Amino acid sequence: MSESEEPTSKLPLCHVDSREHEEVQLKICYGKQKYDVNFPLDETVEVLKKHVEKLTDVPAELQKIMFRGLMDDGLTLRQQKVTNGARIMVIGSTVQDILAVADSSPADKNVVVVKLSPDSDHESLCKQKCHKTVLERFGRPDDLMPTVIGSHHPLSVPISGLYNKHGHKVRLTLRRDSDEFWIGTKERTQKLILGSVTAVHKGPIEDSQGYYIMGLQLGPTTLSCYWLYWVPAQYVRAIAEVVTGKSQNP
């Protein structure tokens, strides 16, 4: 080697994982809406939910993401074998939809506005003026389901014979196949994710032993409650556990 030549240093070659920034094309399906998305294969489902929230306005914590079954928030798309062109199903309700269920305004004249007073927790639900008015105005449902006092039944069948604060008949259905519960009336069926109810308020109808009033709180305050009247006693605990995802005290 001549004096003018400088020794060439040999630097170690860095191994670049070609998969590090690999992306897949996804078809995000939410109801009738479809979105084409490029997404990193090594990001988690939790991160994907945050991206979906920007597209659909469904809060990440209220989403169920489906690909060959329910996806695990903590796993990456690669770990769950998501492939290019995969169809990803999103189930969930926007905050606006949830509040609309609690405060929908029917176009009939028999509307009863139900609002809890500040001291309502210290008064039996059926004695509160708002609920008393509903019970007196609409009476006892003609298709009331039989009650079984002192027993707790699972939600293995739809619960009918209920009505809401507007006097509209309501059917409550558990759908385990999609992790949803459906609140159905003649006008509409609202599909909500199991565990999306923030609290449950319940109290007996004191002059009709074995039947309850239940409020499913869908937002941050009791003003967002969807009220159900004439719930048979044997289903009260099961409904509360299913819609909140939490065990209830006896």
Contacts in CASP RR format, 6 or more apart in sequence:
PFRMAT RR
TARGET T0000
AUTHOR 0000-0000-0000
METHOD contacts of the structure
MODEL  1
MSESEEPTSKLPLCHVDSREHEEVQLKICYGKQKYDVNFPLDETVEVLKK
HVEKLTDVPAELQKIMFRGLMDDGLTLRQQKVTNGARIMVIGSTVQDILA
VADSSPADKNVVVVKLSPDSDHESLCKQKCHKTVLERFGRPDDLMPTVIG
SHHPLSVPISGLYNKHGHKVRLTLRRDSDEFWIGTKERTQKLILGSVTAV
HKGPIEDSQGYYIMGLQLGPTTLSCYWLYWVPAQYVRAIAEVVTGKSQNP
1 7 0 8 1.000
19 41 0 8 1.000
19 42 0 8 1.000
19 78 0 8 1.000
20 42 0 8 1.000
21 40 0 8 1.000
22 40 0 8 1.000
22 41 0 8 1.000
22 42 0 8 1.000
23 38 0 8 1.000
23 39 0 8 1.000
23 40 0 8 1.000
23 41 0 8 1.000
24 38 0 8 1.000
24 39 0 8 1.000
24 41 0 8 1.000
24 77 0 8 1.000
24 82 0 8 1.000
24 83 0 8 1.000
24 84 0 8 1.000
24 85 0 8 1.000
24 86 0 8 1.000
25 36 0 8 1.000
25 37 0 8 1.000
25 38 0 8 1.000
25 84 0 8 1.000
25 85 0 8 1.000
26 36 0 8 1.000
26 37 0 8 1.000
26 38 0 8 1.000
26 39 0 8 1.000
26 82 0 8 1.000
26 85 0 8 1.000
26 86 0 8 1.000
26 87 0 8 1.000
26 88 0 8 1.000
27 34 0 8 1.000
27 35 0 8 1.000
27 36 0 8 1.000
27 37 0 8 1.000
27 85 0 8 1.000
27 86 0 8 1.000
27 87 0 8 1.000
27 88 0 8 1.000
28 34 0 8 1.000
28 35 0 8 1.000
28 36 0 8 1.000
28 37 0 8 1.000
28 52 0 8 1.000
28 55 0 8 1.000
28 88 0 8 1.000
28 90 0 8 1.000
29 87 0 8 1.000
29 88 0 8 1.000
29 89 0 8 1.000
29 90 0 8 1.000
30 52 0 8 1.000
30 55 0 8 1.000
30 56 0 8 1.000
30 58 0 8 1.000
30 89 0 8 1.000
30 90 0 8 1.000
30 92 0 8 1.000
31 90 0 8 1.000
33 56 0 8 1.000
35 55 0 8 1.000
37 51 0 8 1.000
37 55 0 8 1.000
39 48 0 8 1.000
39 51 0 8 1.000
39 77 0 8 1.000
40 77 0 8 1.000
41 76 0 8 1.000
41 77 0 8 1.000
41 78 0 8 1.000
41 82 0 8 1.000
42 76 0 8 1.000
42 77 0 8 1.000
42 78 0 8 1.000
43 76 0 8 1.000
43 77 0 8 1.000
44 73 0 8 1.000
44 74 0 8 1.000
44 75 0 8 1.000
44 76 0 8 1.000
44 77 0 8 1.000
45 65 0 8 1.000
45 71 0 8 1.000
45 72 0 8 1.000
45 73 0 8 1.000
45 74 0 8 1.000
45 75 0 8 1.000
45 76 0 8 1.000
45 77 0 8 1.000
45 80 0 8 1.000
46 60 0 8 1.000
46 73 0 8 1.000
46 74 0 8 1.000
48 65 0 8 1.000
48 77 0 8 1.000
48 88 0 8 1.000
49 60 0 8 1.000
49 63 0 8 1.000
49 65 0 8 1.000
49 73 0 8 1.000
50 60 0 8 1.000
52 58 0 8 1.000
52 60 0 8 1.000
52 63 0 8 1.000
52 65 0 8 1.000
52 90 0 8 1.000
53 59 0 8 1.000
53 60 0 8 1.000
53 63 0 8 1.000
56 90 0 8 1.000
56 94 0 8 1.000
57 94 0 8 1.000
57 95 0 8 1.000
57 96 0 8 1.000
58 90 0 8 1.000
58 92 0 8 1.000
58 93 0 8 1.000
58 94 0 8 1.000
59 94 0 8 1.000
59 95 0 8 1.000
62 92 0 8 1.000
62 93 0 8 1.000
62 193 0 8 1.000
62 196 0 8 1.000
63 90 0 8 1.000
63 91 0 8 1.000
63 92 0 8 1.000
63 193 0 8 1.000
64 70 0 8 1.000
64 90 0 8 1.000
64 91 0 8 1.000
64 92 0 8 1.000
64 178 0 8 1.000
64 179 0 8 1.000
64 193 0 8 1.000
65 71 0 8 1.000
65 88 0 8 1.000
65 89 0 8 1.000
65 90 0 8 1.000
66 88 0 8 1.000
66 89 0 8 1.000
66 90 0 8 1.000
66 91 0 8 1.000
67 80 0 8 1.000
67 82 0 8 1.000
67 86 0 8 1.000
67 87 0 8 1.000
67 88 0 8 1.000
67 89 0 8 1.000
68 80 0 8 1.000
68 81 0 8 1.000
70 179 0 8 1.000
71 80 0 8 1.000
72 80 0 8 1.000
82 88 0 8 1.000
91 178 0 8 1.000
91 179 0 8 1.000
91 180 0 8 1.000
91 191 0 8 1.000
91 193 0 8 1.000
92 191 0 8 1.000
92 192 0 8 1.000
92 193 0 8 1.000
92 196 0 8 1.000
93 190 0 8 1.000
93 191 0 8 1.000
93 192 0 8 1.000
93 193 0 8 1.000
93 196 0 8 1.000
95 219 0 8 1.000
97 190 0 8 1.000
98 192 0 8 1.000
98 196 0 8 1.000
98 218 0 8 1.000
98 219 0 8 1.000
98 224 0 8 1.000
99 218 0 8 1.000
99 219 0 8 1.000
99 224 0 8 1.000
101 183 0 8 1.000
101 190 0 8 1.000
101 192 0 8 1.000
101 218 0 8 1.000
101 226 0 8 1.000
102 218 0 8 1.000
102 219 0 8 1.000
102 223 0 8 1.000
102 224 0 8 1.000
102 225 0 8 1.000
102 226 0 8 1.000
103 223 0 8 1.000
103 224 0 8 1.000
104 166 0 8 1.000
105 111 0 8 1.000
106 166 0 8 1.000
106 168 0 8 1.000
106 187 0 8 1.000
108 166 0 8 1.000
110 137 0 8 1.000
110 138 0 8 1.000
110 166 0 8 1.000
110 167 0 8 1.000
111 166 0 8 1.000
112 130 0 8 1.000
112 133 0 8 1.000
112 134 0 8 1.000
112 137 0 8 1.000
112 165 0 8 1.000
112 166 0 8 1.000
112 167 0 8 1.000
113 130 0 8 1.000
113 165 0 8 1.000
114 130 0 8 1.000
114 131 0 8 1.000
114 134 0 8 1.000
114 165 0 8 1.000
114 225 0 8 1.000
114 227 0 8 1.000
115 130 0 8 1.000
115 223 0 8 1.000
116 128 0 8 1.000
116 130 0 8 1.000
116 222 0 8 1.000
116 223 0 8 1.000
116 225 0 8 1.000
117 123 0 8 1.000
117 128 0 8 1.000
120 128 0 8 1.000
120 222 0 8 1.000
124 203 0 8 1.000
124 204 0 8 1.000
124 206 0 8 1.000
125 131 0 8 1.000
125 201 0 8 1.000
125 202 0 8 1.000
125 203 0 8 1.000
125 213 0 8 1.000
126 132 0 8 1.000
126 135 0 8 1.000
126 203 0 8 1.000
126 204 0 8 1.000
126 205 0 8 1.000
126 206 0 8 1.000
126 207 0 8 1.000
126 213 0 8 1.000
127 206 0 8 1.000
131 213 0 8 1.000
131 227 0 8 1.000
131 229 0 8 1.000
134 165 0 8 1.000
134 167 0 8 1.000
134 227 0 8 1.000
134 229 0 8 1.000
135 205 0 8 1.000
135 229 0 8 1.000
137 167 0 8 1.000
138 163 0 8 1.000
138 167 0 8 1.000
138 229 0 8 1.000
140 208 0 8 1.000
140 230 0 8 1.000
141 161 0 8 1.000
141 162 0 8 1.000
141 163 0 8 1.000
141 169 0 8 1.000
141 230 0 8 1.000
143 160 0 8 1.000
143 161 0 8 1.000
143 169 0 8 1.000
144 161 0 8 1.000
144 211 0 8 1.000
144 230 0 8 1.000
145 159 0 8 1.000
145 160 0 8 1.000
145 161 0 8 1.000
145 232 0 8 1.000
146 232 0 8 1.000
147 209 0 8 1.000
147 210 0 8 1.000
147 211 0 8 1.000
147 232 0 8 1.000
147 233 0 8 1.000
147 234 0 8 1.000
148 232 0 8 1.000
148 233 0 8 1.000
148 234 0 8 1.000
149 209 0 8 1.000
149 210 0 8 1.000
149 233 0 8 1.000
149 234 0 8 1.000
150 233 0 8 1.000
150 234 0 8 1.000
151 233 0 8 1.000
151 234 0 8 1.000
152 234 0 8 1.000
152 237 0 8 1.000
152 238 0 8 1.000
153 234 0 8 1.000
153 235 0 8 1.000
153 238 0 8 1.000
154 238 0 8 1.000
155 172 0 8 1.000
155 174 0 8 1.000
155 235 0 8 1.000
155 238 0 8 1.000
155 239 0 8 1.000
155 242 0 8 1.000
158 171 0 8 1.000
158 172 0 8 1.000
158 173 0 8 1.000
158 174 0 8 1.000
159 171 0 8 1.000
159 172 0 8 1.000
159 173 0 8 1.000
159 231 0 8 1.000
159 232 0 8 1.000
159 235 0 8 1.000
159 239 0 8 1.000
160 169 0 8 1.000
160 170 0 8 1.000
160 171 0 8 1.000
160 172 0 8 1.000
161 169 0 8 1.000
161 170 0 8 1.000
161 171 0 8 1.000
161 230 0 8 1.000
162 169 0 8 1.000
162 170 0 8 1.000
162 171 0 8 1.000
162 172 0 8 1.000
162 228 0 8 1.000
162 229 0 8 1.000
162 230 0 8 1.000
162 231 0 8 1.000
163 169 0 8 1.000
163 170 0 8 1.000
163 228 0 8 1.000
163 229 0 8 1.000
163 230 0 8 1.000
164 170 0 8 1.000
164 185 0 8 1.000
164 226 0 8 1.000
164 227 0 8 1.000
164 228 0 8 1.000
164 229 0 8 1.000
165 227 0 8 1.000
165 229 0 8 1.000
167 229 0 8 1.000
168 185 0 8 1.000
168 186 0 8 1.000
168 187 0 8 1.000
169 185 0 8 1.000
169 186 0 8 1.000
170 183 0 8 1.000
170 184 0 8 1.000
170 185 0 8 1.000
170 228 0 8 1.000
171 182 0 8 1.000
171 183 0 8 1.000
171 184 0 8 1.000
171 185 0 8 1.000
172 181 0 8 1.000
172 182 0 8 1.000
172 183 0 8 1.000
172 184 0 8 1.000
172 228 0 8 1.000
172 239 0 8 1.000
173 181 0 8 1.000
173 182 0 8 1.000
173 184 0 8 1.000
174 181 0 8 1.000
174 242 0 8 1.000
175 181 0 8 1.000
175 182 0 8 1.000
175 191 0 8 1.000
178 191 0 8 1.000
179 193 0 8 1.000
179 194 0 8 1.000
180 191 0 8 1.000
180 192 0 8 1.000
180 193 0 8 1.000
180 194 0 8 1.000
181 191 0 8 1.000
181 192 0 8 1.000
181 194 0 8 1.000
181 242 0 8 1.000
181 243 0 8 1.000
182 189 0 8 1.000
182 190 0 8 1.000
182 191 0 8 1.000
182 192 0 8 1.000
183 189 0 8 1.000
183 190 0 8 1.000
183 192 0 8 1.000
183 226 0 8 1.000
184 190 0 8 1.000
192 218 0 8 1.000
192 243 0 8 1.000
194 242 0 8 1.000
194 243 0 8 1.000
194 245 0 8 1.000
195 242 0 8 1.000
195 243 0 8 1.000
195 244 0 8 1.000
195 245 0 8 1.000
195 246 0 8 1.000
196 218 0 8 1.000
196 243 0 8 1.000
197 216 0 8 1.000
197 217 0 8 1.000
197 218 0 8 1.000
197 243 0 8 1.000
197 244 0 8 1.000
198 217 0 8 1.000
198 218 0 8 1.000
198 219 0 8 1.000
198 220 0 8 1.000
198 244 0 8 1.000
199 217 0 8 1.000
199 222 0 8 1.000
199 244 0 8 1.000
200 214 0 8 1.000
200 215 0 8 1.000
200 216 0 8 1.000
200 217 0 8 1.000
200 239 0 8 1.000
200 240 0 8 1.000
200 243 0 8 1.000
200 244 0 8 1.000
200 248 0 8 1.000
201 214 0 8 1.000
201 215 0 8 1.000
201 217 0 8 1.000
201 222 0 8 1.000
201 225 0 8 1.000
202 212 0 8 1.000
202 213 0 8 1.000
202 214 0 8 1.000
202 215 0 8 1.000
202 231 0 8 1.000
202 236 0 8 1.000
202 240 0 8 1.000
203 212 0 8 1.000
203 213 0 8 1.000
203 214 0 8 1.000
204 210 0 8 1.000
204 211 0 8 1.000
204 212 0 8 1.000
204 213 0 8 1.000
204 233 0 8 1.000
205 211 0 8 1.000
205 212 0 8 1.000
205 213 0 8 1.000
205 229 0 8 1.000
205 230 0 8 1.000
208 230 0 8 1.000
210 232 0 8 1.000
210 233 0 8 1.000
211 230 0 8 1.000
211 231 0 8 1.000
211 232 0 8 1.000
211 233 0 8 1.000
212 230 0 8 1.000
212 231 0 8 1.000
212 232 0 8 1.000
212 233 0 8 1.000
212 236 0 8 1.000
213 227 0 8 1.000
213 228 0 8 1.000
213 229 0 8 1.000
213 231 0 8 1.000
214 227 0 8 1.000
214 228 0 8 1.000
214 231 0 8 1.000
214 236 0 8 1.000
214 239 0 8 1.000
214 240 0 8 1.000
215 225 0 8 1.000
215 226 0 8 1.000
215 227 0 8 1.000
215 228 0 8 1.000
216 225 0 8 1.000
216 226 0 8 1.000
216 227 0 8 1.000
216 228 0 8 1.000
216 243 0 8 1.000
217 224 0 8 1.000
217 225 0 8 1.000
218 224 0 8 1.000
218 225 0 8 1.000
218 226 0 8 1.000
231 239 0 8 1.000
237 248 0 8 1.000
237 250 0 8 1.000
240 246 0 8 1.000
240 248 0 8 1.000
241 247 0 8 1.000
241 248 0 8 1.000
END
